[in-house]
């Protein structure tokens, strides 16, 4: 019986951490791409996450090279895809921009991160 209890505890230790990891919304891909270079200025930054997010508590901010926030402050989700979050942009000039995101998944876990992309001349 004691060895059965040990096996059960071992299985819980192996299974629970992986279940917890899947409960967070992580960046899956973005447009413009993470670290990418685009030749035409995008009208928005769109980020897809690994699971559905709560748009009311999530945000995307875009900063220019001087550190000034330049997005239109209208972060919103896509009604047909609950894992997509986006923010509109003004016309961007050629330079490097920093995107900072923070999302809350439907189960209330918070994740955040940042990346850069470049608008080439």
ABEGO torsion letter per residue (X at the ends): XAAAAAAAAAAAAAAAAAAAAAABBBBABBOBBBGBBBABBBABBBBBBABBBBAAABBBBBBBAAGBBABAGABBBBAABAABBBBBBBBBBBBBBBBBBBBBBAAGBBBBBBBBBBBBX
